[in-house]
Amino acid sequence: MNLNDLAANVLQQRSTPDLIADALREAILCGIFQEGQSLRQDEIATQFGVSRIPVREALKQLEAEGLVTLHLNRGAIVSVLTAQEVQEICEIRSALEVKAMQLAIPKFRETDIEKAAVILEATDQTTDAGVLAKLNWEFHATLYATAERPRLLAMIKTLHINCDRYVRVQMVHMDYQECSQKEHYQLLDACRQRDTKAAVRLLKRHIDTAGEQLIIYLQQKAQKH
């Protein structure tokens, strides 16, 4: 898959900034666009068959999500996360997701538990990094949904998107997926039992462990350069 394929998918629908942002986001997350790479608005507009205006709006959306950095003279560049930035993101994630979990558990219905279990079963059946990352978010989002805090969930989603491209590398190349999935099942079990204390402890450890591994990966990557 390349950007032309993503553009073709979008152009089957009405071309809007939101749809273009979706395609560009996926292009960044799956590595079509590498970190530090320039994104030329005129080239992207040509590929999507639109003017530069919706492309500009799409890039602003991605800037708000932390995936793109907009420079006055250099245009748009795919953002590069440092180890220090990942550490901060994981610290914020831990605080927000723990709060979401605390609010959600008292309102859990059996259908919520079943939905989360189905997502974990689907996760067991794939090794595709992109699919794994999406299922990972769906699992967490399902657990937090009953908190009924849409702004909180939107903030958490943005933090997940910030790290998504690195999480995909982590799942495939760092032997993390098996450990992550084991922790997911433990977390789901605590939720099934409505054990808020255990769920919060497991969730915090889950986020902290993933963050520590990502930080080490980025530090080693930086040393090679």
C-alpha positions as CSV (number, residue, x, y, z in Angstrom):
1,M,0.0,0.0,0.0
2,N,1.1,3.6,-0.7
3,L,-0.3,7.1,-0.6
4,N,-1.9,6.7,-4.0
5,D,-3.9,3.7,-2.7
6,L,-5.0,5.6,0.3
7,A,-5.9,8.6,-1.9
8,A,-8.0,6.3,-4.1
9,N,-9.9,5.0,-1.1
10,V,-10.7,8.5,0.1
11,L,-11.7,9.6,-3.4
12,Q,-14.4,7.0,-3.5
13,Q,-16.1,9.3,-0.9
14,R,-16.4,13.0,-0.8
15,S,-13.0,14.7,-0.5
16,T,-12.9,16.6,2.8
17,P,-10.2,17.7,5.2
18,D,-11.3,15.0,7.6
19,L,-11.0,12.2,5.0
20,I,-7.7,13.5,3.8
21,A,-6.4,13.6,7.4
22,D,-7.5,10.0,7.9
23,A,-5.5,8.9,4.8
24,L,-2.4,11.0,5.8
25,R,-2.6,9.8,9.4
26,E,-2.6,6.1,8.2
27,A,0.3,6.9,5.9
28,I,2.3,8.2,8.8
29,L,1.4,5.4,11.2
30,C,2.2,2.6,8.7
31,G,5.4,4.2,7.6
32,I,4.7,5.5,4.1
33,F,5.8,8.8,5.5
34,Q,8.8,8.5,7.8
35,E,9.6,10.8,10.8
36,G,11.3,14.0,9.8
37,Q,10.0,13.7,6.2
38,S,8.6,16.8,4.4
39,L,5.0,16.7,3.4
40,R,4.5,18.8,0.3
41,Q,1.0,20.2,0.1
42,D,1.0,20.7,-3.7
43,E,2.0,17.0,-4.3
44,I,-0.5,15.7,-1.8
45,A,-3.3,17.9,-3.3
46,T,-2.4,16.5,-6.8
47,Q,-2.6,12.9,-5.5
48,F,-6.0,13.5,-4.0
49,G,-7.2,15.6,-6.9
50,V,-8.1,18.6,-4.6
51,S,-6.9,22.1,-4.0
52,R,-4.4,22.9,-1.3
53,I,-7.0,24.2,1.0
54,P,-8.4,20.9,2.3
55,V,-4.9,19.5,2.5
56,R,-3.8,22.5,4.6
57,E,-6.8,21.9,6.9
58,A,-5.9,18.2,7.1
59,L,-2.3,19.0,8.1
60,K,-3.6,21.3,10.9
61,Q,-5.6,18.4,12.3
62,L,-2.6,16.1,12.3
63,E,-0.5,18.9,13.9
64,A,-3.1,19.0,16.7
65,E,-2.6,15.2,17.1
66,G,1.1,15.6,17.3
67,L,1.9,13.7,14.1
68,V,2.9,16.7,12.0
69,T,4.9,19.8,12.8
70,L,4.1,22.9,10.7
71,H,7.0,25.4,10.0
72,L,6.5,28.8,8.6
73,N,9.2,28.4,5.9
74,R,9.7,24.6,5.7
75,G,6.1,23.6,5.5
76,A,4.8,20.4,7.1
77,I,7.2,17.7,8.5
78,V,6.3,14.4,10.1
79,S,7.0,14.8,13.8
80,V,9.8,13.0,15.6
81,L,9.2,11.9,19.1
82,T,12.1,11.9,21.6
83,A,12.5,9.5,24.5
84,Q,11.7,12.4,26.9
85,E,8.5,13.2,25.0
86,V,7.4,9.6,25.1
87,Q,8.0,9.5,28.8
88,E,5.8,12.6,29.3
89,I,3.1,11.1,27.1
90,C,3.1,7.9,29.1
91,E,2.9,9.8,32.4
92,I,-0.1,11.7,31.1
93,R,-1.7,8.5,29.7
94,S,-1.3,6.8,33.1
95,A,-3.0,9.6,34.9
96,L,-5.9,10.0,32.5
97,E,-6.5,6.3,31.8
98,V,-6.5,5.4,35.5
99,K,-9.1,8.1,36.0
100,A,-11.2,6.8,33.1
101,M,-11.0,3.2,34.5
102,Q,-12.1,4.3,38.0
103,L,-15.1,6.1,36.5
104,A,-15.9,3.2,34.1
105,I,-15.8,0.1,36.2
106,P,-18.9,0.9,38.4
107,K,-21.0,1.3,35.2
108,F,-19.7,-1.9,33.4
109,R,-22.4,-4.0,31.8
110,E,-21.9,-7.6,30.7
111,T,-22.1,-6.6,27.1
112,D,-19.1,-4.3,27.6
113,I,-17.0,-7.2,29.0
114,E,-18.1,-9.4,26.1
115,K,-17.1,-6.7,23.6
116,A,-13.7,-6.3,25.1
117,A,-13.2,-10.1,25.2
118,V,-14.1,-10.4,21.4
119,I,-11.4,-7.7,20.7
120,L,-8.8,-9.7,22.6
121,E,-9.8,-12.9,20.7
122,A,-9.3,-11.0,17.4
123,T,-6.0,-9.8,18.6
124,D,-4.9,-13.4,19.2
125,Q,-5.6,-14.2,15.5
126,T,-3.4,-11.6,13.8
127,T,0.3,-10.6,13.6
128,D,-0.3,-7.5,11.4
129,A,1.2,-4.5,13.2
130,G,-1.4,-2.1,12.0
131,V,-4.3,-4.3,12.9
132,L,-2.7,-5.0,16.3
133,A,-2.4,-1.3,17.0
134,K,-6.0,-0.6,16.1
135,L,-7.3,-3.5,18.2
136,N,-5.2,-2.3,21.1
137,W,-6.9,1.1,21.0
138,E,-10.3,-0.5,20.6
139,F,-9.8,-2.7,23.6
140,H,-8.8,0.2,25.8
141,A,-11.5,2.5,24.4
142,T,-14.1,-0.2,25.2
143,L,-13.0,-0.3,28.8
144,Y,-13.2,3.4,29.2
145,A,-16.4,4.1,27.2
146,T,-18.7,3.6,30.1
147,A,-17.0,6.4,32.0
148,E,-19.1,8.6,29.8
149,R,-16.4,11.3,29.6
150,P,-16.1,12.0,25.9
151,R,-13.5,14.8,26.3
152,L,-11.4,12.5,28.5
153,L,-11.6,9.7,26.0
154,A,-10.7,12.1,23.1
155,M,-7.6,13.2,25.0
156,I,-6.5,9.6,25.7
157,K,-7.0,8.8,22.0
158,T,-4.8,11.6,20.9
159,L,-2.0,10.3,23.2
160,H,-2.4,6.8,21.7
161,I,-2.1,8.3,18.2
162,N,1.0,10.1,19.2
163,C,2.8,6.9,20.0
164,D,1.0,4.6,17.6
165,R,3.7,4.3,14.9
166,Y,6.3,3.4,17.6
167,V,3.9,0.9,19.3
168,R,3.6,-0.9,15.9
169,V,7.4,-1.3,15.9
170,Q,7.3,-2.4,19.5
171,M,4.7,-5.1,18.8
172,V,6.5,-6.6,15.9
173,H,10.2,-6.2,16.6
174,M,10.5,-6.1,20.4
175,D,8.6,-9.3,21.4
176,Y,6.2,-7.1,23.3
177,Q,2.9,-8.4,21.9
178,E,2.7,-11.6,23.9
179,C,3.4,-9.7,27.2
180,S,0.9,-7.0,26.3
181,Q,-1.8,-9.5,25.5
182,K,-1.3,-11.3,28.8
183,E,-1.7,-8.1,30.6
184,H,-4.8,-7.3,28.6
185,Y,-6.4,-10.5,29.8
186,Q,-5.5,-9.9,33.4
187,L,-7.0,-6.4,33.1
188,L,-10.2,-7.7,31.6
189,D,-10.5,-10.3,34.4
190,A,-10.2,-7.5,37.0
191,C,-12.9,-5.5,35.1
192,R,-15.1,-8.6,35.0
193,Q,-14.9,-8.8,38.7
194,R,-15.5,-5.1,39.1
195,D,-12.2,-4.9,41.1
196,T,-11.3,-1.3,40.6
197,K,-8.2,-1.5,42.8
198,A,-6.7,-4.4,40.9
199,A,-7.7,-3.0,37.5
200,V,-6.0,0.3,38.3
201,R,-2.9,-1.4,39.5
202,L,-2.7,-3.6,36.4
203,L,-3.5,-0.7,34.0
204,K,-0.8,1.5,35.5
205,R,1.8,-1.3,35.2
206,H,0.7,-2.0,31.7
207,I,1.2,1.6,30.6
208,D,4.5,2.0,32.5
209,T,6.0,-1.1,31.1
210,A,5.2,-0.2,27.5
211,G,6.5,3.3,28.1
212,E,9.8,2.0,29.6
213,Q,10.4,-0.2,26.6
214,L,9.6,2.5,24.1
215,I,11.9,4.9,25.9
216,I,14.8,2.4,25.7
217,Y,14.0,1.8,22.0
218,L,14.1,5.5,21.2
219,Q,17.3,6.1,23.2
220,Q,19.0,3.3,21.3
221,K,17.7,4.6,18.0
222,A,19.0,8.1,18.9
223,Q,22.5,6.7,19.7
224,K,22.7,5.0,16.3
225,H,22.2,8.4,14.7
